Amino acid sequence: MMNLDDTFEHIATALMDKGYCILPQVLPEAITLALTQRVTKLTDKQLSTAGIGRNDKHHLNTSIRNDETYWLTNENKIDKQYLDWMEQLRIEINQRLYMGLFKFEAHYAHYSEGAFYQRHLDAFKGKSNRVLSTLLYLNKEWQESDAGELLLYGDNDTIIETVIPSYGKVVVFLSDRFPHEVLKANRDRYSIAGWFYIRG
């Protein structure tokens, strides 16, 4: 595992060179394990069916996505450990790339067996202040046969990355540049999805 400075430098360099970064387990194991235990214990009453769109355009459409979510807050000590780690990343990215990131928000995501999220963009150029997307996978002993891969698309609709959602893996990418989708999972699949914002 890389030290923290090397991790942040690697992420910044990859974002500058190709717009995305995929890393094996980079958070401290104690934090990753605590997050995993927390998300797997969330109840049906706590989890909400995920929607699409933002603000007044937000609505449910289970033909596009059918995962369940729960937002992280600083009031929960486990959530706060992750949010604090992402705050360090925000500061380091701003120092290296001058992106002007000022806010981060994230939710736990649970994909039950058969759940998916069709191809989409997290932001559209000039129409969103979401600029950097992040994913942390919380699936112990995930096998290729469990499916549920993240597909990252580049130019001309080509798949540039097929990401197995294995435990501790982190993905960071420019929100308005890479369409992506989550394939159907063959078992319960857990992650944290997050976004850094700029003002505006």
KESE-297542 format. One line per field, with one value per residue (C-alpha): residue number from 1; x, y, z; residue in three letters. Coordinates in steps of 0.05 Angstrom, whole numbers, plus 5000, padded with zeros to 4 digits. Layout:
// KESE-297542
seq [NUM:...]
x [X:...]
y [Y:...]
z [Z:...]
type [Ala:...]
//
This chain:
// KESE-297542
seq [1:2:3:4:5:6:7:8:9:10:11:12:13:14:15:16:17:18:19:20:21:22:23:24:25:26:27:28:29:30:31:32:33:34:35:36:37:38:39:40:41:42:43:44:45:46:47:48:49:50:51:52:53:54:55:56:57:58:59:60:61:62:63:64:65:66:67:68:69:70:71:72:73:74:75:76:77:78:79:80:81:82:83:84:85:86:87:88:89:90:91:92:93:94:95:96:97:98:99:100:101:102:103:104:105:106:107:108:109:110:111:112:113:114:115:116:117:118:119:120:121:122:123:124:125:126:127:128:129:130:131:132:133:134:135:136:137:138:139:140:141:142:143:144:145:146:147:148:149:150:151:152:153:154:155:156:157:158:159:160:161:162:163:164:165:166:167:168:169:170:171:172:173:174:175:176:177:178:179:180:181:182:183:184:185:186:187:188:189:190:191:192:193:194:195:196:197:198:199:200]
x [5000:5026:5036:4985:5028:5044:4970:4947:5003:4985:4911:4928:4977:4927:4872:4917:4942:4879:4822:4812:4848:4836:4873:4873:4860:4887:4846:4869:4840:4806:4765:4748:4726:4683:4649:4636:4605:4562:4534:4518:4478:4435:4361:4308:4278:4344:4358:4320:4308:4356:4329:4357:4364:4375:4333:4264:4281:4295:4250:4250:4261:4277:4288:4350:4375:4349:4401:4388:4425:4439:4476:4538:4539:4592:4547:4564:4635:4646:4620:4663:4727:4713:4690:4754:4797:4761:4772:4847:4840:4802:4858:4913:4878:4867:4940:4964:4912:4878:4809:4773:4738:4700:4648:4642:4580:4573:4523:4527:4500:4470:4457:4417:4423:4403:4407:4441:4451:4449:4500:4500:4542:4548:4550:4542:4592:4571:4508:4532:4580:4597:4667:4699:4666:4692:4677:4699:4681:4663:4655:4697:4720:4687:4696:4691:4631:4595:4592:4569:4628:4634:4643:4679:4669:4716:4710:4669:4630:4690:4697:4764:4759:4721:4727:4713:4683:4732:4742:4778:4786:4780:4759:4764:4744:4722:4647:4630:4679:4665:4598:4594:4547:4541:4526:4477:4507:4498:4502:4494:4542:4563:4600:4605:4593:4615:4623:4667:4635:4660:4622:4568]
y [5000:5069:5122:5179:5230:5180:5161:5233:5247:5185:5205:5276:5253:5203:5255:5303:5250:5211:5238:5178:5135:5064:5042:4979:4987:5056:5073:5046:4976:4997:5050:5005:4949:4996:5025:4954:4933:4996:4990:4917:4931:4987:4967:4971:5030:5068:5053:5091:5072:5114:5164:5200:5274:5329:5380:5390:5340:5284:5222:5147:5104:5031:5014:5058:5044:5002:5008:5034:5091:5123:5189:5195:5249:5278:5262:5188:5173:5119:5162:5220:5180:5171:5243:5267:5224:5254:5324:5309:5288:5352:5395:5355:5356:5431:5442:5400:5414:5479:5450:5494:5435:5462:5409:5333:5290:5215:5159:5085:5044:4974:4935:4873:4811:4831:4906:4952:5024:5038:5080:5153:5215:5244:5315:5351:5402:5472:5447:5421:5439:5365:5357:5296:5229:5177:5105:5060:4986:4948:4876:4824:4763:4788:4741:4754:4708:4755:4806:4876:4908:4983:4999:5064:5091:5134:5166:5132:5091:5046:5013:5035:5001:4942:4949:4891:4920:4886:4905:4970:4990:5065:5098:5173:5205:5270:5273:5304:5264:5190:5156:5094:5039:4984:4915:4868:4837:4764:4778:4838:4892:4950:5015:5089:5137:5209:5275:5336:5402:5470:5534:5557]
z [5000:4981:5034:5035:4998:4943:4938:4929:4880:4839:4837:4815:4762:4733:4732:4694:4645:4629:4671:4717:4768:4794:4856:4899:4973:4994:5056:5123:5133:5198:5161:5102:5149:5191:5129:5104:5170:5171:5101:5107:5171:5141:5144:5091:5129:5125:5052:4997:4925:4885:4835:4774:4760:4810:4848:4816:4761:4810:4800:4805:4744:4761:4687:4690:4761:4818:4873:4943:4978:5045:5053:5096:5150:5196:5255:5248:5271:5218:5162:5187:5181:5106:5097:5132:5085:5026:5054:5054:4981:4964:4993:4959:4890:4896:4913:4855:4801:4822:4810:4861:4895:4955:4976:4978:4988:4986:4996:5010:4952:4957:4894:4910:4866:4795:4808:4758:4736:4661:4625:4648:4661:4731:4702:4636:4612:4635:4669:4736:4791:4801:4774:4805:4820:4869:4885:4942:4938:5001:4977:5011:4971:4907:4848:4773:4771:4819:4761:4779:4743:4730:4656:4641:4570:4530:4461:4407:4459:4471:4539:4567:4635:4665:4740:4786:4850:4897:4969:4982:4909:4896:4829:4816:4750:4718:4725:4658:4615:4627:4616:4660:4680:4733:4706:4741:4803:4822:4897:4943:4921:4966:4952:4969:4912:4921:4885:4892:4873:4851:4868:4820]
type [Met:Met:Asn:Leu:Asp:Asp:Thr:Phe:Glu:His:Ile:Ala:Thr:Ala:Leu:Met:Asp:Lys:Gly:Tyr:Cys:Ile:Leu:Pro:Gln:Val:Leu:Pro:Glu:Ala:Ile:Thr:Leu:Ala:Leu:Thr:Gln:Arg:Val:Thr:Lys:Leu:Thr:Asp:Lys:Gln:Leu:Ser:Thr:Ala:Gly:Ile:Gly:Arg:Asn:Asp:Lys:His:His:Leu:Asn:Thr:Ser:Ile:Arg:Asn:Asp:Glu:Thr:Tyr:Trp:Leu:Thr:Asn:Glu:Asn:Lys:Ile:Asp:Lys:Gln:Tyr:Leu:Asp:Trp:Met:Glu:Gln:Leu:Arg:Ile:Glu:Ile:Asn:Gln:Arg:Leu:Tyr:Met:Gly:Leu:Phe:Lys:Phe:Glu:Ala:His:Tyr:Ala:His:Tyr:Ser:Glu:Gly:Ala:Phe:Tyr:Gln:Arg:His:Leu:Asp:Ala:Phe:Lys:Gly:Lys:Ser:Asn:Arg:Val:Leu:Ser:Thr:Leu:Leu:Tyr:Leu:Asn:Lys:Glu:Trp:Gln:Glu:Ser:Asp:Ala:Gly:Glu:Leu:Leu:Leu:Tyr:Gly:Asp:Asn:Asp:Thr:Ile:Ile:Glu:Thr:Val:Ile:Pro:Ser:Tyr:Gly:Lys:Val:Val:Val:Phe:Leu:Ser:Asp:Arg:Phe:Pro:His:Glu:Val:Leu:Lys:Ala:Asn:Arg:Asp:Arg:Tyr:Ser:Ile:Ala:Gly:Trp:Phe:Tyr:Ile:Arg:Gly]
//
